[in-house]
Amino acid sequence: QAEQKATRRANRLKRLAELSLALTGDPIEVLRHIAAMIGELLDVPVVNLSQIRGDELFFLSTFINGVKTHAGTSKLRNTPCATVQETKDLRVYHDVVRKFPEVDFLRRFNAYSYCGIPALDGAGTVIAVLCVLDEQPHDFSEEDRDLLRILAPRVGLELERQKHLDERRRIEETLAAEKEHLAVTLRSIGEGVITTDAEGRIALMNTVAEKLTGWTRGEAAGKPLADVFLVFDEKTRRRCESPAEHVIKTGETVPRWNCSRLISRDGKERVIAGSGTPISDGGGSIIGVVLVFRDVTETRRMERELLKMEKLESLGILAG
């Protein structure tokens, strides 16, 4: 008998090792595999893995007669799972429907024997209960209980992993929404806007900036600002620093900048005015620059025309 028991234990451990190879990937899928493993190794008809959320049990994975399914929810109060939560220990009940007559899922699965074990998070809080149900009297041997003690911590780890994934997904969705909001805002601004990282590589640009530089957002993304934003001194025709380049070097805001010609990708020249502002992180370090500029070619032309008219008027007065 001892030899048969040892053989059975060895076979069970071998099968456990084989089935454990499937415990990879999405946490919820891993939990389903765990429920199926327990159903097979303990030879029971129902395995239910329930997450505790307040006073509710959420059935994340239920194994019923070889079929993995999702079986809904239940109130936690007055259930055997509540005693597992309270004691933080494995609990076994027989004639469980009679002892817990208000629990619908026990009646639904026609349960007679119940074995439940807690799954804990990193802080030691019970976050789930892994319970095994049988229609027949089931003693749940020490081997059965050892198997549940092996798998319960993995349940806790997978639920913690799912929590982190959900939080990461939420943050990514929030960032994506903020980025889209920023993009819509940039498109609606009547001036050219270019943002760069701390090394001066272009991160974003709006439609006006595309028009003035001759580069699309996709083409310009990741390129050095100097390759896209070609500015020259309006009088000397020498290449000059943009406000963004000045901000990166000095860390200072350039509130007004109006002495440059911008040469677009197709060679067209425009007189522009603009400003540059640093983007800082929480620690005050510069992580990028916002460059705002506008086409003042027509304004500058009108200023020259007015100046010319004023000179002519002055000459007329002198001649008179």
NORVENPE-V202744 format. One record per backbone hydrogen bond with DSSP energy under -0.5 kcal/mol. CO is the residue of the C=O (numbers start at 0). NH is the residue of the N-H. Records with the same first field share a line. If there is no record, write none. Layout:
# NORVENPE-V202744
CO->NH, NH
This chain:
# NORVENPE-V202744
0->4
1->5
2->6
3->7
4->8
5->9
6->10
7->11
8->12
9->13
10->14
11->15
12->16
13->17
14->18
15->19
16->20
17->20
18->21
19->22
21->23
25->29
26->30
27->31
28->32
29->33
30->34
31->35
32->36
33->37
34->38
35->39
36->40
37->41
38->42, 43
44->64
45->132
46->62
47->49, 130
48->59, 60
49->128
50->52, 57
52->55
54->75
55->52, 57
56->58, 73
57->50, 59
60->48
61->63, 68
62->46, 64
63->66
66->63
68->61
71->58
73->56
75->78
78->81, 82
79->83
80->84
81->85
82->86
83->87, 88
90->115
92->113
94->97, 98
95->99
97->100
99->102
101->103
102->106
103->107
104->108
105->110
106->109
110->96
111->94, 95
112->133
113->92
114->131
115->90
116->129
118->126, 127
120->123
124->120, 126
126->51
127->118
128->49, 130
129->116
130->47
131->114
132->45
133->111, 112
140->144
141->145
142->146
143->147
144->148
145->149
146->150
147->151
148->152
150->154
151->155
152->156
153->157
154->158
155->159
156->160
157->161
158->162
159->163
160->164
161->165
162->166
163->167
164->168
165->169
166->170
167->171
168->172
169->173
170->174
171->175
172->176
173->177
174->178
175->179
176->180
177->181
178->182
179->183
180->184
181->185
182->186
183->187
184->188
185->188
191->292
192->205
193->290
194->202, 203
195->288
196->199
199->224
200->196
201->221
203->194
205->209
206->210
207->211
208->212
209->213
212->264
215->219
216->220
219->222
222->201
223->226, 227
224->227, 228
227->229
228->230
229->262
230->239
231->260
232->236
237->232
241->245
242->246
243->247
244->248
245->249
246->250
252->254
253->275
256->273
258->233
259->271
260->231, 262
261->263, 269
262->229
263->266
267->263
269->261
270->295, 296
271->259
272->293
273->256
274->291
275->253
276->289
277->279
278->286, 287
280->283
284->280
286->197
287->278
288->195, 290
289->276, 291
290->193
291->274
292->191
293->272, 295
295->299
296->300
297->301
298->302
299->303
300->304
301->305
302->306
303->307
304->308
305->309
306->310
307->311
308->312
309->313
310->314
311->315
312->316
313->317
314->318
315->319
